[in-house]
Every structure is written in C-alpha cells, then in structure tokens.
Amino acid sequence: IDLGQPLSDVAFGPNRLLAAAGENGDCFLMDTRQSKDVAVYAPAERVRGPARIAWGVHRPDMFAVSWQGEGGLVLYSGSHRTKAMPRVVKSSSSSTISSLQWSYAYPQLLACAREDGDVEVWHFPDEGVNLAATAEPSSHWAPRGRAASCTALAMTPEVRPGSHALVLSTMAAGATEVGAAPGALWIVALPQPHLGPSR
C-alpha cells in the first residue's frame, strides 16, 4: 500500500486494525482484512514526524501518537467507522515525548516519558477523544539527583493488588546517541489511581 509519505511508526490495535503515522503529519487507520480501505486523519493543528504510537489492548476506543517533529501528543479515535477529529493534548512541558505507553493495569492511564527525563501520567476517561483536550497530567515523576534523557518507557500489569510500576531507561543528559554515555534503569512503584470504572 502506497500511503504517499515515509512512515515513522505502526501499531496494531483491536479488531485487526492497524495505525500508521506518516512523516508529514497524517495518521492512517486501516482494517488489515480490507487493506485498500484506509482512513486518513489529520488534526486541526500542524503536526509532523517522526512519531511514536501507543495503542493499549484494553483501550480500543483511542490510540495516542507522540509527534516528535512538531505537535506533541495527539489522541485519535480507535474506530475505523467514526471520523472523530483528533485531539491535541496540551502540556506545560515543551520537551519532546520520546516514549509512551498505555497502562496494562489501568487502561485510563497513559504514561509519556519526555526527553528531559520527566514522566507525565495522564488520565483519559472512557468518554473517548472528545474530552481529551481538557485533560491534565494526573501525576509527574522524574529521576532524582542527576540530569537524564529518557530513551524508553514501559508500564507493568498489577504487581500486587492495587499497585503497578513504571520502568524508565535513561542516559546522561546531553549525550547525542545511545551507547555513548552510561545508562540507567529506574523502576517506580505507582499507587492505585482514583478512577471511575474502566473498560
């Protein structure tokens, strides 16, 4: 399938759907059983790649894209049939999101790790992308005692009832490439969030 632009990332969602983020700021959604039927989404605000996609198995109604070239965090409808307008999510941080993932334990939570080492955990309720523009991070975390750049992030399932964890890998701030400076792995226990019913 020729989508007319280089692609930065792809991710499978539920029901055999596939999302792809293009360098020019378009996001493509297709049913792999009908690959010629491609929906194209572009937010009202300018975005461009490279990009990273996060689509949680327990959060089929939406997926998140971190546009690293310009635009920040954008939420898209996970429905191939619904042409809901993508929502740009505003943050007080201007640092680029280098990695993002939906929580396995609490599907309403999205963790975003920024290049400056700061991690934001966002709470997006079950109402879908329409309320995303008013969301704010529910918590922040950053490595203490050293300046660090995030290289990757992962969230665990519940490690015990009511508790899950965030794993963050970093390298020294200012390093230009992975392997050129010492790295570190951070494991942070996250408390049970106060949320409404999840899907």
ABEGO torsion letter per residue (X at the ends): XBAGBBBABBBBBBGGBBBBBBAAGBBBBBBAABAABBBBBBBABBBBOBBBBBBBAABAABBBBBBAABGEBBBBBABAABBBBBBBBBBABABBBABBBBBAABAABBBBBBAAGBBBBBBBBAAEAAAAAABBBABBBBBBGBBBBBABBBBBBBABBGBBBBBBBBBBBGBABBGABBBBBBBBBBBBBBBBBBX
